[in-house]
Amino acid sequence: MAKQASKNSKVKDAKAAAESKVWTKVIKAVRSPKSGAYTFKDQIIHKDKVQEFFNQK
C-alpha cells in the first residue's frame, strides 16, 4: 500500500515561507574609476530597500 502525502508536508513552516518572499537579490554594475572596468555588487535585501540600494554611489 502506497503512502499518501499530506498537504501540510509541502510547506513545513508557513511563516518562514511567507517571510522569504519579502527578500530580493539585487545586482548592480559598478564602474571602476581607475581602470574603467565593471564589477558587480550583489546583495540580498528587503524589498522595501531596493531603491535605496540603487541610489547609493
Order of alpha helices (4+ residues) and beta strands (2+ residues): alpha-beta-beta-alpha
